[in-house]
Amino acid sequence: MRYAIGECVDGHYQIEGLLGQGGAGETYKALNTLAGQTVVLKVPDISISGDLAAYNRYRREIEIG
């Protein structure tokens, strides 16, 4: 899923730009409008939902962060 700059995700994350894209999903720079902080938003690709190995790689990526 690709988000557009300025789009609001989950009610309070405003997309500022795409940082990267890979096999497990996309990574965005976003503004948490509730906290006023810049954050990194990692969005998994829906295709990994049925692939346990891909899901585990994604989990490791976000835990290492």
CNS distance restraints for C-alpha pairs under 8 A (distance, minus, plus):
assign (resid   1 and name CA) (resid  26 and name CA) 7.92 0.50 0.50
assign (resid   1 and name CA) (resid  43 and name CA) 7.83 0.50 0.50
assign (resid   1 and name CA) (resid  45 and name CA) 6.79 0.50 0.50
assign (resid   1 and name CA) (resid  46 and name CA) 8.00 0.50 0.50
assign (resid   2 and name CA) (resid  26 and name CA) 7.62 0.50 0.50
assign (resid   3 and name CA) (resid   7 and name CA) 6.56 0.50 0.50
assign (resid   3 and name CA) (resid  15 and name CA) 7.23 0.50 0.50
assign (resid   4 and name CA) (resid  15 and name CA) 6.82 0.50 0.50
assign (resid   4 and name CA) (resid  17 and name CA) 7.79 0.50 0.50
assign (resid   5 and name CA) (resid  14 and name CA) 7.75 0.50 0.50
assign (resid   5 and name CA) (resid  15 and name CA) 5.05 0.50 0.50
assign (resid   5 and name CA) (resid  16 and name CA) 5.21 0.50 0.50
assign (resid   5 and name CA) (resid  17 and name CA) 5.68 0.50 0.50
assign (resid   6 and name CA) (resid  14 and name CA) 5.69 0.50 0.50
assign (resid   6 and name CA) (resid  15 and name CA) 5.12 0.50 0.50
assign (resid   6 and name CA) (resid  16 and name CA) 6.14 0.50 0.50
assign (resid   7 and name CA) (resid  14 and name CA) 5.63 0.50 0.50
assign (resid   7 and name CA) (resid  15 and name CA) 5.48 0.50 0.50
assign (resid   8 and name CA) (resid  12 and name CA) 6.18 0.50 0.50
assign (resid   8 and name CA) (resid  13 and name CA) 5.39 0.50 0.50
assign (resid   8 and name CA) (resid  14 and name CA) 4.39 0.50 0.50
assign (resid   8 and name CA) (resid  15 and name CA) 6.32 0.50 0.50
assign (resid   9 and name CA) (resid  13 and name CA) 4.99 0.50 0.50
assign (resid   9 and name CA) (resid  14 and name CA) 6.28 0.50 0.50
assign (resid   9 and name CA) (resid  15 and name CA) 7.44 0.50 0.50
assign (resid  12 and name CA) (resid  31 and name CA) 7.84 0.50 0.50
assign (resid  12 and name CA) (resid  32 and name CA) 5.68 0.50 0.50
assign (resid  12 and name CA) (resid  33 and name CA) 5.23 0.50 0.50
assign (resid  12 and name CA) (resid  34 and name CA) 6.30 0.50 0.50
assign (resid  13 and name CA) (resid  30 and name CA) 5.82 0.50 0.50
assign (resid  13 and name CA) (resid  31 and name CA) 5.40 0.50 0.50
assign (resid  13 and name CA) (resid  32 and name CA) 4.67 0.50 0.50
assign (resid  13 and name CA) (resid  33 and name CA) 6.16 0.50 0.50
assign (resid  14 and name CA) (resid  30 and name CA) 5.25 0.50 0.50
assign (resid  14 and name CA) (resid  31 and name CA) 5.05 0.50 0.50
assign (resid  14 and name CA) (resid  32 and name CA) 6.57 0.50 0.50
assign (resid  14 and name CA) (resid  33 and name CA) 6.94 0.50 0.50
assign (resid  15 and name CA) (resid  28 and name CA) 6.76 0.50 0.50
assign (resid  15 and name CA) (resid  29 and name CA) 6.26 0.50 0.50
assign (resid  15 and name CA) (resid  30 and name CA) 4.38 0.50 0.50
assign (resid  15 and name CA) (resid  31 and name CA) 6.55 0.50 0.50
assign (resid  16 and name CA) (resid  28 and name CA) 7.30 0.50 0.50
assign (resid  16 and name CA) (resid  29 and name CA) 5.42 0.50 0.50
assign (resid  16 and name CA) (resid  30 and name CA) 5.01 0.50 0.50
assign (resid  16 and name CA) (resid  31 and name CA) 6.92 0.50 0.50
assign (resid  17 and name CA) (resid  28 and name CA) 5.70 0.50 0.50
assign (resid  17 and name CA) (resid  29 and name CA) 5.29 0.50 0.50
assign (resid  17 and name CA) (resid  30 and name CA) 7.03 0.50 0.50
assign (resid  18 and name CA) (resid  26 and name CA) 7.51 0.50 0.50
assign (resid  18 and name CA) (resid  27 and name CA) 6.20 0.50 0.50
assign (resid  18 and name CA) (resid  28 and name CA) 4.50 0.50 0.50
assign (resid  18 and name CA) (resid  29 and name CA) 6.29 0.50 0.50
assign (resid  19 and name CA) (resid  26 and name CA) 7.74 0.50 0.50
assign (resid  19 and name CA) (resid  27 and name CA) 5.40 0.50 0.50
assign (resid  19 and name CA) (resid  28 and name CA) 5.06 0.50 0.50
assign (resid  19 and name CA) (resid  29 and name CA) 6.28 0.50 0.50
assign (resid  20 and name CA) (resid  26 and name CA) 5.80 0.50 0.50
assign (resid  20 and name CA) (resid  27 and name CA) 5.12 0.50 0.50
assign (resid  20 and name CA) (resid  28 and name CA) 7.01 0.50 0.50
assign (resid  21 and name CA) (resid  25 and name CA) 6.00 0.50 0.50
assign (resid  21 and name CA) (resid  26 and name CA) 4.37 0.50 0.50
assign (resid  21 and name CA) (resid  27 and name CA) 6.25 0.50 0.50
assign (resid  22 and name CA) (resid  26 and name CA) 6.29 0.50 0.50
assign (resid  23 and name CA) (resid  45 and name CA) 7.63 0.50 0.50
assign (resid  24 and name CA) (resid  44 and name CA) 5.65 0.50 0.50
assign (resid  24 and name CA) (resid  45 and name CA) 5.50 0.50 0.50
assign (resid  24 and name CA) (resid  48 and name CA) 6.73 0.50 0.50
assign (resid  24 and name CA) (resid  54 and name CA) 6.89 0.50 0.50
assign (resid  24 and name CA) (resid  55 and name CA) 7.86 0.50 0.50
assign (resid  24 and name CA) (resid  57 and name CA) 7.98 0.50 0.50
assign (resid  24 and name CA) (resid  58 and name CA) 6.15 0.50 0.50
assign (resid  25 and name CA) (resid  42 and name CA) 7.20 0.50 0.50
assign (resid  25 and name CA) (resid  43 and name CA) 5.57 0.50 0.50
assign (resid  25 and name CA) (resid  44 and name CA) 4.25 0.50 0.50
assign (resid  25 and name CA) (resid  45 and name CA) 4.34 0.50 0.50
assign (resid  26 and name CA) (resid  42 and name CA) 5.88 0.50 0.50
assign (resid  26 and name CA) (resid  43 and name CA) 5.30 0.50 0.50
assign (resid  26 and name CA) (resid  44 and name CA) 6.55 0.50 0.50
assign (resid  26 and name CA) (resid  45 and name CA) 7.39 0.50 0.50
assign (resid  27 and name CA) (resid  40 and name CA) 6.79 0.50 0.50
assign (resid  27 and name CA) (resid  41 and name CA) 5.65 0.50 0.50
assign (resid  27 and name CA) (resid  42 and name CA) 4.38 0.50 0.50
assign (resid  27 and name CA) (resid  43 and name CA) 6.20 0.50 0.50
assign (resid  28 and name CA) (resid  40 and name CA) 5.67 0.50 0.50
assign (resid  28 and name CA) (resid  41 and name CA) 5.02 0.50 0.50
assign (resid  28 and name CA) (resid  42 and name CA) 6.32 0.50 0.50
assign (resid  28 and name CA) (resid  43 and name CA) 7.99 0.50 0.50
assign (resid  29 and name CA) (resid  38 and name CA) 7.02 0.50 0.50
assign (resid  29 and name CA) (resid  39 and name CA) 6.00 0.50 0.50
assign (resid  29 and name CA) (resid  40 and name CA) 4.88 0.50 0.50
assign (resid  29 and name CA) (resid  41 and name CA) 6.26 0.50 0.50
assign (resid  30 and name CA) (resid  38 and name CA) 5.72 0.50 0.50
assign (resid  30 and name CA) (resid  39 and name CA) 5.32 0.50 0.50
assign (resid  30 and name CA) (resid  40 and name CA) 6.06 0.50 0.50
assign (resid  30 and name CA) (resid  41 and name CA) 6.45 0.50 0.50
assign (resid  31 and name CA) (resid  36 and name CA) 6.65 0.50 0.50
assign (resid  31 and name CA) (resid  37 and name CA) 5.74 0.50 0.50
assign (resid  31 and name CA) (resid  38 and name CA) 4.49 0.50 0.50
assign (resid  31 and name CA) (resid  39 and name CA) 5.97 0.50 0.50
assign (resid  32 and name CA) (resid  36 and name CA) 5.55 0.50 0.50
assign (resid  32 and name CA) (resid  37 and name CA) 5.33 0.50 0.50
assign (resid  32 and name CA) (resid  38 and name CA) 6.13 0.50 0.50
assign (resid  32 and name CA) (resid  39 and name CA) 6.63 0.50 0.50
assign (resid  33 and name CA) (resid  37 and name CA) 7.15 0.50 0.50
assign (resid  42 and name CA) (resid  62 and name CA) 7.79 0.50 0.50
assign (resid  44 and name CA) (resid  48 and name CA) 7.47 0.50 0.50
assign (resid  44 and name CA) (resid  58 and name CA) 7.50 0.50 0.50
assign (resid  45 and name CA) (resid  49 and name CA) 7.84 0.50 0.50
assign (resid  47 and name CA) (resid  51 and name CA) 7.64 0.50 0.50
assign (resid  48 and name CA) (resid  52 and name CA) 7.47 0.50 0.50
assign (resid  48 and name CA) (resid  54 and name CA) 5.63 0.50 0.50
assign (resid  48 and name CA) (resid  55 and name CA) 5.77 0.50 0.50
assign (resid  49 and name CA) (resid  55 and name CA) 6.59 0.50 0.50
assign (resid  51 and name CA) (resid  55 and name CA) 6.13 0.50 0.50
assign (resid  52 and name CA) (resid  56 and name CA) 6.09 0.50 0.50
assign (resid  53 and name CA) (resid  57 and name CA) 6.32 0.50 0.50
assign (resid  54 and name CA) (resid  58 and name CA) 6.25 0.50 0.50
assign (resid  55 and name CA) (resid  59 and name CA) 6.23 0.50 0.50
assign (resid  56 and name CA) (resid  60 and name CA) 6.23 0.50 0.50
assign (resid  57 and name CA) (resid  61 and name CA) 6.27 0.50 0.50
assign (resid  58 and name CA) (resid  62 and name CA) 6.44 0.50 0.50
assign (resid  59 and name CA) (resid  63 and name CA) 6.15 0.50 0.50
assign (resid  60 and name CA) (resid  64 and name CA) 6.06 0.50 0.50
assign (resid  61 and name CA) (resid  65 and name CA) 5.88 0.50 0.50
